[in-house]
Structure formats: C-alpha cells, structure tokens
Amino acid sequence: MRGLPRCGARGPVEHVLIDGRPDLAPLVFLHGGLGCVAAWGRFPARLAAATGRRALVYSRHGHGGSGPDPLPRTPRYMHEHAQDLLPGLLDALGLHRPVLVGHSDGASIALLHASVRPVAAVVGMGPHLYFEEENRLGIEAARASYEAGPLAKKLALVHDDPRGVFDRWSGVWLSPGFRDWDIEGDLDVTAPVLMIQGDADEYGSLGQLDAAARAVRGPFRRLVPEGCDHYPYLVCPDLVIESVGDFLDAHVGAPAAEAVR
C-alpha cells in the first residue's frame, strides 16, 4: 500500500496498485459513501486476477488512510470527485480509458466521470441516480446502528476518522438540499455499462437501474441478484466476478493486435 504525493491541501491518497496485463484496460475501484481500500476486502484482487487486468484501489480524501477532506460536503460532492479530482488522480498514475468499478456513491461517481472522460466500461453496484425514500430510510437505519455501536465499531476498523466519515456521508444525504438530488440529466455515457443491484438493497429501489438504463447511450446490461442487499461484492462475489468477466469479454474484449492473431 502506498500514498500518492500530497494533492494540495487534501494530502495523500491511500491506494493499492495490483499488477496485470498492461495491454488491457485497467480496473479502477470507486468505493461507497462509507467505504475505503480496506472495506473492499479481497474483491478487487479476485476480480483483477479473474480478468487479468491491472487495478487501482484507493480511498477518497477523508476515508481510510487518505488525507482529510477539507471542503464542506455539498450535494455536488460526487460531481466534484468524478469530474475535478478523479481525472487528476488517473493522469498522475498513467491510467487511461479504465474500466470503472463503482459501489453505491462510487457507482454514481463512475457514471459522472464516464460522462466527461473516455472509459472502456462502467460496472456499478447499488447505484444512486436520484434521491428516493429508500435512501432516507436506509441512512436513518445506519445512523441508529452507528449510535448504538455496531456500525461505529466496523468503521473504526478501516478508517482513521470513522466519525467524520459517517457524519459527512449521512449529513449530506439527509440534508434538505439533497431532496432534489438527481444526476440522470447530467449523464452522457456511451461506454458499455453493467449495473448490479440486489433485490433486497436497503438503500435504493430497482428504479435506480431503470434510471441508469434511460441515461446511458451505450450497451447496457443489468443484474439483480436474489436475496442480495446493498453489497453484492460481499454477499455474492463469485456471481459478480463471473458476470463482470463475461461483460468485459463481450464489450471490451482483447486488444486489436491480439484479436488478429
């Protein structure tokens, strides 16, 4: 695990680089609102190994072991990361036209980034495209769990500032200014998109997948694992890895030079 040089006032970015074939589009993992490098578990390494691709796993500022997030969290925080901060990070690491693998907020960030920069494909799990009642209920339940202790203990295992992570995430999502949050009209994605959402997702309805299908112009595929909650990569990792591999084989494939052989 390494930290990038300081990025202005935001400080270093905790990240892990996984080796793979340099001729294949790299995987870039974008975690959810309470996530970080460690919260992904073994999933990034397993997906990288299964697809033969290089991978970047990193923690956004304020998460995991990255530097602090110095700016107030606004309803546009996902836009800001996707379109202002992520491009600089990828350029610094020389990662071009990646396959973005996002979870929750990270899935929204992936779609927003793919609307302004070229990517090979987008894989999203538990995406958010608009605010709905399920969001509020899920986050209020998470707040109760945090205050009671169980969620606080889990976050303390993977974040330097667990209280800050939880308060920034829950605070903006439950703020009055977030009631009208909707990114569907901001998206212009032509890359292939795979969206995965469990039918028991506690943070959103399957209407989020319908919104994604309306918003993207390239090939679109959806997967709805039965009995799965908001964390498909933890609940059914084998299914997710197999589905992502098949999707990338079908829509990204091998480099042109290899295909000729």
LINQUI-V46017 format. One record per backbone hydrogen bond with DSSP energy under -0.5 kcal/mol. NH is the residue of the N-H (numbers start at 1). CO is the residue of the C=O. Records with the same first field share a line. If there is no record, write none. Layout:
NH->CO + CO
//
This chain:
2->15
4->13
7->11
8->6
10->7
11->8
14->12
15->2
16->57
18->55
21->52
24->21
27->54
28->99
29->56
30->101
31->29
35->32
40->36 + 37
41->38
43->40
46->42
47->43
48->44
49->45
50->46
51->47
52->48
53->48
54->21
55->18
56->27
57->16
58->29
59->14
62->67
63->60
66->63
67->12
70->68
74->72
77->74
80->76
81->77
82->78
83->79
84->80
85->80
86->81
89->85
90->86
91->87
92->88
93->89
94->90 + 91
95->90
96->94
97->118
99->26
100->98 + 121
101->28
102->100 + 123
103->30
104->125
106->103
107->104
108->104
109->105
110->106
111->107
112->108
113->109
114->110
115->111 + 112
116->113
117->113
120->98
121->98
122->192
123->100
124->194
125->102
126->196
128->104
131->181
135->132
136->132
137->133
138->134
139->135
140->136
141->137
142->138
143->139
144->140
145->141
146->142
147->143
148->144
149->145 + 146
151->145
152->145
153->149
154->150
155->151
156->152
157->153 + 154
158->155
159->155
160->64
162->159
165->161
166->162
167->163
168->164
169->165
170->166
171->167
172->168
173->169
174->170
175->172
178->175
179->176
181->178
183->129
184->129
186->183
187->183 + 184
189->215
190->188
192->120
193->219
194->122
195->221
196->124
197->223
198->229
199->225
200->228
201->198
204->201
208->205
209->206
210->206
211->207
212->208
213->209
214->210
215->211
216->212
217->189
218->189
221->193
223->195
225->223
228->225
234->231
235->231
236->232
240->236
241->237
242->238
243->239
244->240
245->241
246->242
247->243
248->244
249->245
250->246
251->247
252->248
253->248
259->255
260->256
261->257 + 258
//
